[in-house]
Amino acid sequence: MIRLPLLLSLSLCLAVFARAESAAKVIDLFGGNDFAGLQYFVTPATDIKAVCTRQADGVIAVSGSPIGYLATTAIYENYKLHVEWRWPADAAKTSNSGFLLHVGPAPVKGTQWPVCFQMQTKPTRAGDILPMGGDAKFVEKLSTPPGAGTPILNRQPVDSSEKPFGQWNSCDIVCRAGVIEVTINGVFQNKVSQCTPAKGLIGIQLEGTPFDLRNVQLTPLE
């Protein structure tokens, strides 16, 4: 029989180990001033530091152009992604960007974009999910008609949970076992399942308009 003091000691050790392991696993995807671990897919080739600038307070100013996308060099499968973004106070209503999930290794031939799932951050549409590149699939019925040039699954709540221009928005995306769940500013917005592909790079679209980023953090999930 295991004595109670020994059992309590083992439980305490396991709890401390679990907390330490959890804290160690958080990954800053924009870590370092040189943005190591990120790549910029654009034609012609452009240095990532020409479009991303780390400010003194840690905020990353993204120019938005030339149009292309940033992506990690590492592949991720089961994880929680936390990102905070902000449009300038005087941003155009047509501003556009998005977070890319399960990104393929390169753009689809003849296009600017890869096979992936886009979590839309376009003003008033944050939380929409777009299967991109022709081969990205999930089982939920699209909001757009069959054959639409830009297939979209609209966010499920009718009302937007976005903050006004100039204020920070927070996004939490959980990707696990082929399921993607999206929360914007603490409000559940969308979910898709049986996703193909179910893993890949993680990216951010640059679609011609500037925006700010901070706290781009990934936590692997078992």
N, C-alpha and C positions, 0 to 999 in steps of 0.2 A: 504493500500500500504506500502511495506517495504521501508524505506528510504535508500538512497544510502550509507550513512556512515555505517548503520547497516548491509547492505548487504555485503559491503566490509569487515567489521569486521568478519562476519560469514565465508566468503570465506577464509580470512586469517587464522582463527582458524582451519578450516577444512584442509587447506594445511599444517599447522604446525603439526596437529595431524596425517595426512597421512604420512608425512616424518618421524615422531617419530616412528609410528607403523612399517613402512618399515624397519627402522634401527634396531628396536628391534627384528625383526623376523629372522635376519641372524643367523644361527646356525653353530658353529664350531664343526664338527663331531669328531675331534680329540682333543677337549678341555681338558685341564688338563694333568698333568704329569702321572696320573694313568690310562688314557684312559677310564675313566668311560663313560658308554653309548655304549661301543663296546664289542664284544665277538669274540672269536677265535674258529672256527670250525676246529678241527684237531684231528687225532687219532695217538698216545695217546694224552690225554688232555695236553695242554701246556699253560703256562702263557703268555698272550699277550705281557707283558714287556720283554719276552725273544726274541721276534722277531721285536719289535718296540722300537726305542730309540729316544727320543726327544733331539736334540742337542741344544747348547746354542743359536743359531740363529733362533730356532723355527722349523728348518727342521726336519722331522721325517725319520730316516733311517730304512728301512724295510729289514730284512735279506732275505726274500723270501722263507725260509724253516724253519721247515718242511712244506710240501705242504698242503695247506688248504685255508681257506678264513676268512677275518675279516668281521664282519657285525654289523650294529647298533642293539641295543635292541629295538628301536622304529620303528614303521611302518610309512611309508610316501607314499603319493599318488600324489598330484599335487605340483611340486617343480622345482626349478632350482638348479642344482648341479654344483659347480665350483671346479675343482681339478687341481693342478699343479703337474707334476711328472717329474723325471729326471733319465735317465739311467746313470750309471757310465761311465766315458770317455773311459774306457777299457772294457765295457760290451760286452758279447758274442752276436753275431748276432742272436743267437737262444733264447735270453732273452724273457721272456713271462710274462704277467700279464693282468689284465683287471679290469674294474669297473663293478660291478654287480648291476642290477636294478630290482626292484619288486621281491626281494629275498624271497623265501619260508621260513618257520620256521626252517628247518633243511635239511641236505643233503638227497637226494633221497635214499631210502633203497638200500644198496649194492654199493653205489657210494660215491665219495668224494664231489660231487657238488649238489647244490639245484636246484629246479625249479627257473629260473630267466632269465633275458636277460643280456648278457655280451657285454659291449662296449670294444672292443679289444684295448690294448695298445702295443701289440707285434710290435717290430720295423718293419717299412715299411707297417704295416697293421692297424695302429690306425684309428679308425672310423668304422671298420667292426662291425656288430652286430650279435651275436650268440644267438638263442633261446636254452636254456639249460634245462636239466632235463626231456625232453620228453613232458611236458605239456605246455611249454611256446610257444605261438603262436602269429603271426601277419599276416596281409592279403597280404603283399608284397611277390612277388615271390623270393624264395631263389636263390642265385648264384650257390650253390652246387646242384648236381643232386639229385633226389628223393631217399630217403633212405640213404643218406650220414651219416657216423658215426658222423661227426661234421658239422651240418648244419650252413651255413654262408650266410649272406647278405653282400656282399662286399660294402665298402664305394662307394658313387656315383661318386665323381670326380675321374678320373683315377690317377692323381698325388697325392702323399702324401704331407701333409702340416707339417710333423713332423720336429723337430729340430735335429741337429746332437747329438750324444752321448755326455754327459757332459753338455748339455744345457737344460734349463727348457722348458717343453711343458705345455700349458694350455688347458684344456678341459671344455666346457660348455655343459651340457646336460639339456634339458628342457623336463620334463615329465608332461603331462597334458591331462586329459580326454582320456587316452588310447593311446596317441601319444608320441613317443620318438624322439627328434631331437638332433643331435650331431654336435657340432662345435669344431674343433681342431685348436688352434692357430689363431682363428678368421676366419677360413675357414669352411663353411658348408660342412659336410661330409656324413651325413646319416639321414634317417627318416623312421620310421615304425609306423603303425597305427592299431587301433582296437586290441591293445595288451591285451592278457590274460596270466597271471594276470596283472591288471592295478595298483597295489599297493603292497607294501611289505617292507622288510628291504632294506638297501643299503649296498653293500659290496665291498671288494677289494680282488682280487685273489693273493695268494702266490703260485708261480709255480716253485720255486727252484732257482730263480735268484734275486739278490738284486736290490733295487731302492730307490729313495728318494721321499718324498711327502711334500707338503706344501699347505697352504690355502685351506684346504678341507672344503668347506663352502656350506651350503644348505639354500636356501631362499624359504619358502613355498609360493605357488601361490594360489590365490582364484579362 
